[in-house]
Amino acid sequence: MKKDVLFRMERPDLLKAGDRAEMTESKMNTLSGTVYYYTIEPALAMSDNIPAAQRLTSLDALIKEVKYENSVYTVVAECEVTDDR
């Protein structure tokens, strides 16, 4: 299943729509359970925390859009996710 995942990018022009991106996965245990977060390499952008039930199944993504709002660059990437809700 494909899903749009949001990433935060600190500087302009590191990624653009149509780019292919490789990511690394990191895992964090919290009081509410395990979450994952993803980094578009080489450290270009980082995702929000994603619950284990919606973990990405592929570390390859297609950049759909880069938005600039309120001094923040948001990268919208199309990713493959599990959906074990």
Backbone bond lengths (Angstrom), bond angles and torsions (degrees), N, CA, C in turn:
res aa  C-N    CA-C-N  psi(-1)  N-CA   C-N-CA  omega(-1)  CA-C   N-CA-C  phi
1 M - - - 1.448 - - 1.536 108.20 -
2 K 1.314 115.94 134.50 1.467 120.20 178.98 1.521 109.97 -94.79
3 K 1.326 114.63 145.71 1.458 120.70 -179.44 1.521 108.21 -147.48
4 D 1.327 116.21 145.98 1.464 120.35 173.35 1.517 109.15 -81.45
5 V 1.322 115.80 127.76 1.463 122.36 178.30 1.521 107.51 -116.12
6 L 1.328 116.21 135.39 1.463 121.35 -179.11 1.519 110.52 -94.18
7 F 1.320 115.12 137.95 1.456 122.94 177.21 1.523 108.12 -126.13
8 R 1.314 116.57 149.75 1.457 121.33 175.51 1.524 108.48 -101.80
9 M 1.332 114.97 131.63 1.457 121.37 179.08 1.525 107.52 -120.03
10 E 1.306 117.60 134.26 1.467 122.09 -174.35 1.524 114.55 -85.77
11 R 1.337 117.51 -27.78 1.466 120.69 -175.85 1.524 109.84 -125.24
12 P 1.323 117.38 152.51 1.475 120.31 -178.20 1.530 112.36 -75.11
13 D 1.321 114.49 158.98 1.463 123.48 168.86 1.527 115.91 64.87
14 L 1.336 117.38 19.23 1.459 119.24 176.15 1.526 110.71 -81.72
15 L 1.331 115.64 -31.31 1.461 122.42 178.65 1.517 108.84 -136.34
16 K 1.332 116.18 153.74 1.466 119.86 175.92 1.527 108.84 -141.85
17 A 1.316 116.02 162.08 1.460 121.75 179.16 1.525 109.71 -56.19
18 G 1.323 115.29 136.01 1.461 121.17 -179.34 1.511 114.23 97.17
19 D 1.332 118.08 -15.77 1.466 121.14 178.46 1.523 110.19 -68.10
20 R 1.328 117.01 147.09 1.460 122.82 168.41 1.518 106.17 -94.50
21 A 1.316 117.13 141.23 1.459 120.70 -176.87 1.520 110.30 -131.76
22 E 1.318 115.59 140.54 1.460 121.52 172.36 1.518 107.93 -103.95
23 M 1.333 114.85 143.22 1.466 120.10 -175.86 1.521 110.50 -125.01
24 T 1.317 114.63 161.52 1.458 121.07 167.77 1.524 107.03 -114.81
25 E 1.315 115.09 151.24 1.463 121.36 -178.55 1.520 109.22 -108.28
26 S 1.322 115.78 136.99 1.460 121.63 174.74 1.521 108.15 -125.93
27 K 1.319 115.33 148.27 1.464 121.61 -175.35 1.518 108.87 -118.89
28 M 1.327 115.84 140.79 1.459 120.49 179.26 1.532 108.55 -137.99
29 N 1.320 115.65 130.33 1.461 120.68 175.94 1.520 108.75 -93.97
30 T 1.320 115.64 126.42 1.462 121.29 179.85 1.523 108.91 -122.17
31 L 1.324 116.97 174.48 1.459 120.82 177.72 1.525 111.64 -63.12
32 S 1.322 117.01 -27.66 1.466 119.78 -179.50 1.535 112.63 -94.09
33 G 1.302 118.04 4.94 1.466 121.45 177.58 1.515 112.45 125.32
34 T 1.301 115.41 -174.26 1.463 121.94 -179.11 1.525 110.15 -84.32
35 V 1.320 115.92 134.94 1.455 122.00 174.33 1.525 108.21 -127.39
36 Y 1.315 115.04 158.57 1.456 121.71 178.35 1.515 108.68 -122.35
37 Y 1.320 115.93 150.51 1.459 120.36 171.59 1.515 107.66 -138.48
38 Y 1.309 115.60 154.57 1.455 121.86 -170.53 1.519 110.31 -125.71
39 T 1.326 115.04 143.72 1.459 121.88 178.14 1.525 108.21 -119.30
40 I 1.327 116.32 125.93 1.462 120.32 172.51 1.520 106.45 -77.73
41 E 1.308 115.47 121.08 1.466 121.17 -174.41 1.522 111.80 -87.17
42 P 1.330 115.94 149.07 1.456 128.99 2.47 1.529 112.10 -89.28
43 A 1.298 116.77 91.70 1.475 124.88 178.41 1.531 112.60 54.02
44 L 1.328 116.20 48.08 1.463 120.91 -179.63 1.523 112.39 -88.68
45 A 1.337 116.95 -35.76 1.464 121.32 -177.13 1.523 109.00 -157.64
46 M 1.345 116.41 155.23 1.463 121.39 -178.74 1.523 109.89 -130.35
47 S 1.333 115.40 141.52 1.463 121.18 -179.56 1.522 110.97 -83.07
48 D 1.329 114.47 167.95 1.454 120.62 167.24 1.525 107.46 -73.09
49 N 1.332 116.56 174.30 1.458 120.82 175.60 1.525 109.34 -71.09
50 I 1.328 115.53 138.42 1.457 122.19 -178.89 1.524 107.70 -120.92
51 P 1.338 118.15 128.07 1.464 120.42 179.71 1.527 111.43 -60.58
52 A 1.320 116.48 151.44 1.465 121.85 -178.38 1.518 111.91 -56.03
53 A 1.327 117.99 -33.42 1.463 121.47 -178.80 1.527 112.32 -67.18
54 Q 1.341 117.50 -16.49 1.460 121.18 -179.74 1.523 111.44 -119.88
55 R 1.321 115.63 28.26 1.460 122.51 -179.72 1.537 110.22 -59.69
56 L 1.325 116.73 144.26 1.462 121.26 178.91 1.521 110.16 -69.87
57 T 1.323 116.32 141.85 1.463 120.63 179.53 1.522 111.78 -98.12
58 S 1.319 117.30 -10.87 1.459 122.37 177.96 1.525 108.68 -137.41
59 L 1.311 116.36 143.90 1.463 120.42 178.94 1.532 111.32 -99.33
60 D 1.320 115.31 25.42 1.461 122.69 176.31 1.526 107.20 -119.02
61 A 1.323 117.41 136.75 1.464 120.65 -177.74 1.521 110.57 -139.98
62 L 1.325 114.36 159.73 1.466 121.86 174.50 1.523 107.36 -110.48
63 I 1.327 117.14 125.87 1.465 121.05 178.95 1.524 107.57 -78.16
64 K 1.328 115.83 120.40 1.459 120.89 -178.29 1.525 112.11 -93.11
65 E 1.342 115.82 -34.86 1.463 119.13 -172.73 1.526 109.72 -163.02
66 V 1.324 115.98 149.76 1.468 122.11 170.87 1.520 106.16 -125.51
67 K 1.329 116.26 121.40 1.469 121.59 -178.76 1.531 109.51 -112.04
68 Y 1.320 115.25 147.05 1.464 120.78 175.06 1.521 107.65 -121.14
69 E 1.331 115.64 114.74 1.465 121.28 179.59 1.520 109.01 -143.11
70 N 1.308 116.28 132.01 1.468 122.12 175.24 1.527 112.56 50.80
71 S 1.312 116.80 47.66 1.470 123.79 177.03 1.521 113.61 66.70
72 V 1.335 117.99 19.70 1.460 121.65 -179.69 1.533 108.86 -128.02
73 Y 1.324 116.37 133.68 1.453 122.16 174.29 1.524 107.54 -95.08
74 T 1.307 116.50 123.41 1.456 121.74 177.87 1.518 108.65 -112.82
75 V 1.318 115.29 124.29 1.460 121.97 179.35 1.529 107.24 -100.85
76 V 1.315 116.26 126.67 1.465 121.64 176.59 1.523 106.42 -102.54
77 A 1.342 116.16 117.60 1.459 121.63 -177.91 1.521 110.18 -120.32
78 E 1.318 116.04 136.57 1.461 121.05 176.72 1.538 107.85 -88.09
79 C 1.335 115.34 120.68 1.457 121.59 -174.92 1.523 110.61 -129.44
80 E 1.331 116.32 158.29 1.461 122.67 173.19 1.529 107.75 -88.66
81 V 1.337 116.23 130.41 1.464 120.73 -179.25 1.526 110.57 -130.19
82 T 1.339 114.26 154.78 1.458 119.45 168.71 1.500 106.33 -82.03
83 D 1.280 117.27 156.61 1.459 120.73 178.09 1.521 108.30 -136.06
84 D 1.324 115.73 75.59 1.470 122.64 -175.89 1.507 112.13 -98.09
85 R 1.321 117.57 33.49 1.456 119.71 -177.91 1.502 112.22 -64.55
